[in-house]
Each structure stands twice: as structure tokens, then as C-alpha cells.
């Protein structure tokens, strides 16, 4: 699951969470696949951004005990997209 929201007044798309709930699916690039799909989706002009692309994609990382550190997930992929 990936949740994001547009922030039209700042021309940003903000990721609220990427969550892979089942432990047996961790480490199978599901989160990466979701992130790539979102990036492709927001590249398309949207009416809430005046039919332009957003200026940035912002992600907030938070700690979930027993899960992959979210900041590492975004750091690893930040320059690859």
C-alpha cells in the first residue's frame, strides 16, 4: 500500500507511507515497485498542479520497530529515480 497526497499550493506530492504488511513479502522489492509506480504516475500533469508536474516528491520516514528502517529505504532509492 502506498499513500500520498498532493499539496497543490506548494506543487508537492507528499508520501505519507509505503507499507508492506506481511513479513513474508518484505525484501521482495514490493515497496520499490510501489514507489516507482507512484513516480511514474506523478510525472503526468495533474489538474491540481495546474496541469504541470509537481516540483518535488516529499517522503516522511518514521521508525517502526522490527521493520526495515524507512529512512534507509528512501536514501537508497532517492537518487535512482
N, CA, C and O atoms as a GROMACS GRO file, in nm:
protein
  324
    1UNK      N    1   0.085  -0.116   0.000
    1UNK     CA    2   0.000   0.000   0.000
    1UNK      C    3   0.090   0.123   0.000
    1UNK      O    4   0.190   0.127   0.071
    2UNK      N    5   0.052   0.221  -0.079
    2UNK     CA    6   0.121   0.350  -0.077
    2UNK      C    7   0.015   0.458  -0.064
    2UNK      O    8  -0.087   0.457  -0.133
    3UNK      N    9   0.042   0.551   0.026
    3UNK     CA   10  -0.048   0.664   0.045
    3UNK      C   11   0.030   0.792   0.018
    3UNK      O   12   0.141   0.810   0.067
    4UNK      N   13  -0.031   0.878  -0.061
    4UNK     CA   14   0.031   1.009  -0.083
    4UNK      C   15  -0.080   1.111  -0.099
    4UNK      O   16  -0.196   1.078  -0.123
    5UNK      N   17  -0.040   1.236  -0.086
    5UNK     CA   18  -0.137   1.343  -0.107
    5UNK      C   19  -0.068   1.457  -0.181
    5UNK      O   20   0.048   1.488  -0.155
    6UNK      N   21  -0.140   1.518  -0.272
    6UNK     CA   22  -0.086   1.636  -0.338
    6UNK      C   23  -0.099   1.757  -0.246
    6UNK      O   24  -0.195   1.768  -0.169
    7UNK      N   25  -0.004   1.846  -0.254
    7UNK     CA   26  -0.011   1.974  -0.184
    7UNK      C   27  -0.005   2.080  -0.293
    7UNK      O   28   0.102   2.133  -0.323
    8UNK      N   29  -0.121   2.112  -0.351
    8UNK     CA   30  -0.125   2.199  -0.469
    8UNK      C   31  -0.062   2.336  -0.448
    8UNK      O   32   0.005   2.388  -0.538
    9UNK      N   33  -0.083   2.397  -0.332
    9UNK     CA   34  -0.032   2.532  -0.310
    9UNK      C   35   0.121   2.538  -0.310
    9UNK      O   36   0.180   2.644  -0.330
   10UNK      N   37   0.186   2.423  -0.287
   10UNK     CA   38   0.332   2.417  -0.291
   10UNK      C   39   0.384   2.337  -0.410
   10UNK      O   40   0.505   2.326  -0.430
   11UNK      N   41   0.293   2.281  -0.487
   11UNK     CA   42   0.326   2.195  -0.602
   11UNK      C   43   0.413   2.077  -0.560
   11UNK      O   44   0.512   2.045  -0.625
   12UNK      N   45   0.373   2.013  -0.449
   12UNK     CA   46   0.444   1.897  -0.398
   12UNK      C   47   0.352   1.777  -0.393
   12UNK      O   48   0.230   1.790  -0.378
   13UNK      N   49   0.410   1.661  -0.405
   13UNK     CA   50   0.340   1.536  -0.375
   13UNK      C   51   0.410   1.480  -0.251
   13UNK      O   52   0.532   1.467  -0.248
   14UNK      N   53   0.332   1.446  -0.150
   14UNK     CA   54   0.388   1.402  -0.023
   14UNK      C   55   0.349   1.257   0.003
   14UNK      O   56   0.230   1.224   0.009
   15UNK      N   57   0.449   1.172   0.020
   15UNK     CA   58   0.424   1.033   0.056
   15UNK      C   59   0.399   1.026   0.206
   15UNK      O   60   0.481   1.071   0.286
   16UNK      N   61   0.285   0.971   0.242
   16UNK     CA   62   0.254   0.951   0.383
   16UNK      C   63   0.306   0.818   0.434
   16UNK      O   64   0.352   0.807   0.547
   17UNK      N   65   0.298   0.716   0.348
   17UNK     CA   66   0.350   0.585   0.388
   17UNK      C   67   0.357   0.491   0.269
   17UNK      O   68   0.277   0.497   0.176
   18UNK      N   69   0.455   0.404   0.277
   18UNK     CA   70   0.462   0.285   0.194
   18UNK      C   71   0.466   0.170   0.293
   18UNK      O   72   0.553   0.165   0.380
   19UNK      N   73   0.371   0.080   0.281
   19UNK     CA   74   0.360  -0.026   0.382
   19UNK      C   75   0.338  -0.160   0.315
   19UNK      O   76   0.245  -0.178   0.236
   20UNK      N   77   0.425  -0.253   0.348
   20UNK     CA   78   0.411  -0.392   0.305
   20UNK      C   79   0.380  -0.470   0.433
   20UNK      O   80   0.470  -0.498   0.511
   21UNK      N   81   0.252  -0.506   0.454
   21UNK     CA   82   0.212  -0.559   0.584
   21UNK      C   83   0.260  -0.700   0.619
   21UNK      O   84   0.281  -0.729   0.736
   22UNK      N   85   0.276  -0.784   0.522
   22UNK     CA   86   0.310  -0.924   0.551
   22UNK      C   87   0.460  -0.944   0.552
   22UNK      O   88   0.528  -0.916   0.454
   23UNK      N   89   0.512  -0.992   0.663
   23UNK     CA   90   0.656  -1.010   0.678
   23UNK      C   91   0.716  -1.100   0.569
   23UNK      O   92   0.830  -1.079   0.528
   24UNK      N   93   0.640  -1.197   0.522
   24UNK     CA   94   0.695  -1.286   0.418
   24UNK      C   95   0.715  -1.212   0.285
   24UNK      O   96   0.783  -1.264   0.195
   25UNK      N   97   0.658  -1.093   0.271
   25UNK     CA   98   0.676  -1.016   0.149
   25UNK      C   99   0.785  -0.909   0.162
   25UNK      O  100   0.815  -0.840   0.065
   26UNK      N  101   0.843  -0.896   0.280
   26UNK     CA  102   0.950  -0.798   0.298
   26UNK      C  103   1.074  -0.842   0.221
   26UNK      O  104   1.103  -0.961   0.213
   27UNK      N  105   1.145  -0.746   0.167
   27UNK     CA  106   1.267  -0.777   0.094
   27UNK      C  107   1.246  -0.828  -0.047
   27UNK      O  108   1.339  -0.880  -0.109
   28UNK      N  109   1.125  -0.815  -0.098
   28UNK     CA  110   1.094  -0.863  -0.233
   28UNK      C  111   1.072  -0.747  -0.331
   28UNK      O  112   1.013  -0.766  -0.438
   29UNK      N  113   1.118  -0.630  -0.295
   29UNK     CA  114   1.109  -0.510  -0.379
   29UNK      C  115   0.967  -0.462  -0.404
   29UNK      O  116   0.942  -0.390  -0.501
   30UNK      N  117   0.874  -0.500  -0.320
   30UNK     CA  118   0.736  -0.453  -0.335
   30UNK      C  119   0.729  -0.304  -0.309
   30UNK      O  120   0.664  -0.231  -0.384
   31UNK      N  121   0.795  -0.257  -0.203
   31UNK     CA  122   0.798  -0.114  -0.174
   31UNK      C  123   0.861  -0.035  -0.286
   31UNK      O  124   0.811   0.071  -0.322
   32UNK      N  125   0.969  -0.085  -0.342
   32UNK     CA  126   1.036  -0.019  -0.454
   32UNK      C  127   0.944  -0.013  -0.575
   32UNK      O  128   0.938   0.090  -0.643
   33UNK      N  129   0.874  -0.122  -0.602
   33UNK     CA  130   0.780  -0.125  -0.715
   33UNK      C  131   0.669  -0.023  -0.695
   33UNK      O  132   0.631   0.047  -0.790
   34UNK      N  133   0.616  -0.013  -0.574
   34UNK     CA  134   0.512   0.086  -0.545
   34UNK      C  135   0.565   0.228  -0.563
   34UNK      O  136   0.497   0.314  -0.620
   35UNK      N  137   0.686   0.253  -0.515
   35UNK     CA  138   0.745   0.386  -0.528
   35UNK      C  139   0.768   0.422  -0.674
   35UNK      O  140   0.737   0.534  -0.716
   36UNK      N  141   0.820   0.329  -0.752
   36UNK     CA  142   0.841   0.355  -0.895
   36UNK      C  143   0.709   0.386  -0.967
   36UNK      O  144   0.703   0.475  -1.051
   37UNK      N  145   0.603   0.311  -0.932
   37UNK     CA  146   0.472   0.335  -0.994
   37UNK      C  147   0.420   0.473  -0.958
   37UNK      O  148   0.365   0.543  -1.043
   38UNK      N  149   0.437   0.513  -0.833
   38UNK     CA  150   0.394   0.646  -0.792
   38UNK      C  151   0.471   0.755  -0.866
   38UNK      O  152   0.412   0.853  -0.912
   39UNK      N  153   0.600   0.737  -0.880
   39UNK     CA  154   0.682   0.837  -0.950
   39UNK      C  155   0.636   0.850  -1.095
   39UNK      O  156   0.627   0.961  -1.147
   40UNK      N  157   0.608   0.738  -1.159
   40UNK     CA  158   0.557   0.746  -1.297
   40UNK      C  159   0.421   0.815  -1.302
   40UNK      O  160   0.394   0.894  -1.393
   41UNK      N  161   0.337   0.786  -1.204
   41UNK     CA  162   0.204   0.849  -1.200
   41UNK      C  163   0.213   1.000  -1.182
   41UNK      O  164   0.142   1.074  -1.249
   42UNK      N  165   0.299   1.046  -1.094
   42UNK     CA  166   0.303   1.191  -1.070
   42UNK      C  167   0.380   1.267  -1.178
   42UNK      O  168   0.378   1.390  -1.179
   43UNK      N  169   0.447   1.195  -1.268
   43UNK     CA  170   0.511   1.263  -1.380
   43UNK      C  171   0.408   1.316  -1.480
   43UNK      O  172   0.434   1.409  -1.555
   44UNK      N  173   0.289   1.255  -1.477
   44UNK     CA  174   0.182   1.300  -1.566
   44UNK      C  175   0.120   1.428  -1.509
   44UNK      O  176   0.093   1.435  -1.389
   45UNK      N  177   0.098   1.529  -1.592
   45UNK     CA  178   0.038   1.652  -1.544
   45UNK      C  179  -0.098   1.627  -1.478
   45UNK      O  180  -0.179   1.548  -1.528
   46UNK      N  181  -0.122   1.695  -1.368
   46UNK     CA  182  -0.245   1.677  -1.291
   46UNK      C  183  -0.318   1.811  -1.279
   46UNK      O  184  -0.255   1.916  -1.272
   47UNK      N  185  -0.451   1.807  -1.278
   47UNK     CA  186  -0.527   1.933  -1.268
   47UNK      C  187  -0.499   2.009  -1.139
   47UNK      O  188  -0.499   2.132  -1.139
   48UNK      N  189  -0.474   1.938  -1.029
   48UNK     CA  190  -0.449   2.008  -0.903
   48UNK      C  191  -0.311   2.074  -0.900
   48UNK      O  192  -0.282   2.149  -0.807
   49UNK      N  193  -0.226   2.047  -0.999
   49UNK     CA  194  -0.099   2.117  -1.015
   49UNK      C  195  -0.103   2.206  -1.139
   49UNK      O  196   0.000   2.233  -1.201
   50UNK      N  197  -0.222   2.251  -1.176
   50UNK     CA  198  -0.241   2.334  -1.296
   50UNK      C  199  -0.187   2.265  -1.421
   50UNK      O  200  -0.128   2.329  -1.508
   51UNK      N  201  -0.208   2.135  -1.429
   51UNK     CA  202  -0.166   2.052  -1.542
   51UNK      C  203  -0.015   2.056  -1.567
   51UNK      O  204   0.031   2.049  -1.681
   52UNK      N  205   0.058   2.068  -1.460
   52UNK     CA  206   0.204   2.060  -1.464
   52UNK      C  207   0.250   1.949  -1.371
   52UNK      O  208   0.170   1.892  -1.297
   53UNK      N  209   0.377   1.919  -1.376
   53UNK     CA  210   0.434   1.819  -1.286
   53UNK      C  211   0.461   1.885  -1.152
   53UNK      O  212   0.483   2.006  -1.145
   54UNK      N  213   0.461   1.807  -1.044
   54UNK     CA  214   0.497   1.865  -0.914
   54UNK      C  215   0.646   1.902  -0.914
   54UNK      O  216   0.725   1.848  -0.990
   55UNK      N  217   0.681   1.994  -0.827
   55UNK     CA  218   0.820   2.037  -0.816
   55UNK      C  219   0.905   1.933  -0.741
   55UNK      O  220   1.025   1.920  -0.765
   56UNK      N  221   0.839   1.859  -0.651
   56UNK     CA  222   0.914   1.761  -0.572
   56UNK      C  223   0.820   1.655  -0.516
   56UNK      O  224   0.698   1.673  -0.508
   57UNK      N  225   0.881   1.544  -0.481
   57UNK     CA  226   0.813   1.436  -0.410
   57UNK      C  227   0.878   1.431  -0.272
   57UNK      O  228   0.999   1.411  -0.260
   58UNK      N  229   0.799   1.449  -0.169
   58UNK     CA  230   0.849   1.454  -0.032
   58UNK      C  231   0.806   1.326   0.040
   58UNK      O  232   0.690   1.283   0.030
   59UNK      N  233   0.898   1.267   0.112
   59UNK     CA  234   0.867   1.146   0.189
   59UNK      C  235   0.905   1.168   0.334
   59UNK      O  236   1.010   1.224   0.365
   60UNK      N  237   0.818   1.124   0.422
   60UNK     CA  238   0.844   1.130   0.566
   60UNK      C  239   0.872   0.988   0.615
   60UNK      O  240   0.790   0.898   0.596
   61UNK      N  241   0.986   0.969   0.676
   61UNK     CA  242   1.023   0.839   0.730
   61UNK      C  243   1.002   0.838   0.881
   61UNK      O  244   1.035   0.935   0.950
   62UNK      N  245   0.948   0.729   0.930
   62UNK     CA  246   0.932   0.714   1.074
   62UNK      C  247   0.971   0.573   1.112
   62UNK      O  248   0.971   0.483   1.029
   63UNK      N  249   1.002   0.554   1.236
   63UNK     CA  250   1.052   0.426   1.284
   63UNK      C  251   0.937   0.332   1.321
   63UNK      O  252   0.845   0.370   1.393
   64UNK      N  253   0.945   0.211   1.272
   64UNK     CA  254   0.853   0.104   1.311
   64UNK      C  255   0.940  -0.010   1.361
   64UNK      O  256   1.016  -0.070   1.284
   65UNK      N  257   0.930  -0.040   1.489
   65UNK     CA  258   1.015  -0.145   1.547
   65UNK      C  259   0.996  -0.278   1.475
   65UNK      O  260   0.884  -0.320   1.445
   66UNK      N  261   1.108  -0.342   1.447
   66UNK     CA  262   1.104  -0.472   1.382
   66UNK      C  263   1.088  -0.466   1.231
   66UNK      O  264   1.075  -0.569   1.166
   67UNK      N  265   1.089  -0.346   1.176
   67UNK     CA  266   1.074  -0.329   1.029
   67UNK      C  267   1.199  -0.265   0.972
   67UNK      O  268   1.283  -0.211   1.045
   68UNK      N  269   1.212  -0.270   0.842
   68UNK     CA  270   1.323  -0.208   0.771
   68UNK      C  271   1.322  -0.059   0.797
   68UNK      O  272   1.217   0.004   0.787
   69UNK      N  273   1.437   0.002   0.832
   69UNK     CA  274   1.441   0.146   0.859
   69UNK      C  275   1.400   0.226   0.736
   69UNK      O  276   1.464   0.219   0.631
   70UNK      N  277   1.293   0.302   0.750
   70UNK     CA  278   1.236   0.374   0.636
   70UNK      C  279   1.332   0.476   0.577
   70UNK      O  280   1.338   0.492   0.455
   71UNK      N  281   1.408   0.545   0.660
   71UNK     CA  282   1.499   0.645   0.606
   71UNK      C  283   1.603   0.579   0.513
   71UNK      O  284   1.644   0.639   0.415
   72UNK      N  285   1.644   0.456   0.545
   72UNK     CA  286   1.737   0.384   0.458
   72UNK      C  287   1.671   0.347   0.325
   72UNK      O  288   1.734   0.354   0.220
   73UNK      N  289   1.544   0.308   0.331
   73UNK     CA  290   1.471   0.277   0.208
   73UNK      C  291   1.474   0.396   0.113
   73UNK      O  292   1.506   0.381  -0.005
   74UNK      N  293   1.439   0.514   0.163
   74UNK     CA  294   1.434   0.634   0.078
   74UNK      C  295   1.574   0.679   0.037
   74UNK      O  296   1.593   0.723  -0.077
   75UNK      N  297   1.670   0.670   0.126
   75UNK     CA  298   1.807   0.712   0.092
   75UNK      C  299   1.862   0.626  -0.020
   75UNK      O  300   1.925   0.678  -0.112
   76UNK      N  301   1.840   0.495  -0.015
   76UNK     CA  302   1.890   0.405  -0.118
   76UNK      C  303   1.829   0.435  -0.254
   76UNK      O  304   1.895   0.419  -0.357
   77UNK      N  305   1.704   0.478  -0.255
   77UNK     CA  306   1.633   0.493  -0.381
   77UNK      C  307   1.623   0.639  -0.426
   77UNK      O  308   1.581   0.667  -0.538
   78UNK      N  309   1.662   0.729  -0.342
   78UNK     CA  310   1.645   0.871  -0.370
   78UNK      C  311   1.713   0.920  -0.496
   78UNK      O  312   1.660   1.009  -0.564
   79UNK      N  313   1.825   0.866  -0.528
   79UNK     CA  314   1.898   0.914  -0.646
   79UNK      C  315   1.876   0.824  -0.768
   79UNK      O  316   1.928   0.852  -0.877
   80UNK      N  317   1.799   0.719  -0.751
   80UNK     CA  318   1.778   0.625  -0.860
   80UNK      C  319   1.653   0.654  -0.944
   80UNK      O  320   1.626   0.585  -1.042
   81UNK      N  321   1.578   0.755  -0.906
   81UNK     CA  322   1.453   0.780  -0.977
   81UNK      C  323   1.459   0.908  -1.053
   81UNK      O  324   1.362   0.945  -1.119
   0.00000   0.00000   0.00000
